Amino acid sequence: MSELSVRIDEAVATIKGVCDLEPQVGIILGTGLDALGARIQVAGRLKYEEIPHFPPATVHSGELLLGQLAGKNVVAMSGRFHAYEGYSLAQVTFPVRVAKALGVKALVVSNAAGGLNPQFSAGDLMLITDHINFMGDNPLIGPNDEALGPRFPDMSEPYNKALIDLAESVALEQGIKLQRGVYLACPGPSLETRAEYRFMRMLGADAVGMSTVPEVIVAVHAALDVLGFSAITDECFPDALEPADIDRIIATANRIEPILTEVVVTCIERMALD
Ligand code: HPA
């Protein structure tokens, strides 16, 4: 058994000691997007510092929520770990390993992101159809535990096609404008220069942020079906760039949150899980 598997088992044992609910869906709530947590009928909650091997908190005071949402058992991370806080990507993605070991089949991820596609506006919601790992790192570097996943996981469809179709039909039905696009992850914490935004757009990215890709890589390694959303909080158009205002970015994420919540709740309700 690998060291990682031992750590996962210890975290799972602690969580099960508090709540024996078996989650089917994992949810990671992005910056300014944690209201979905309030929709969960909570059966158990643990502060991250109560869970063995969860990274020690820096700026985020996060908690793990277990309960029911839209008729499914879920485990939600309210607050995620970012590489820019100084965590290794192994630490950033450890909760995904734990969610898998608790029994989840699907992972829903959300984030706040800058819009690079000139057809996007701040306030839009984007369905993530693919990603670019621009972090200069990968959470799977190091010894591979075959019991957790393959050495060279395929990345031809990291975001599950059936879940993408489901989200698009739900948004259409609810009258919600849903953009779709490629999310590019940078380590941060500095925002990007005009030249970098221009370059990222040339690379084929529609949105940019500082998270999500590590968790999705590990979710794919663990054979989870992934559904991802970006709240477009600001416009990163190199020829019309305004200085980033973090308070405004968070306020815009909060404005998108109810729409995201409606789409996610209905998607979870209708997810076919084997
Ligand atoms: N870059 C630019 N704008 C953003 C980001 C980012 O990483 N996250 C949210 N808005």
Residues whose N, C-alpha, C, O or C-beta is under 5 A from the ligand:
A	BS01	HPA	A112 A113 G114 L191 V208 G209 M210 T233 D234
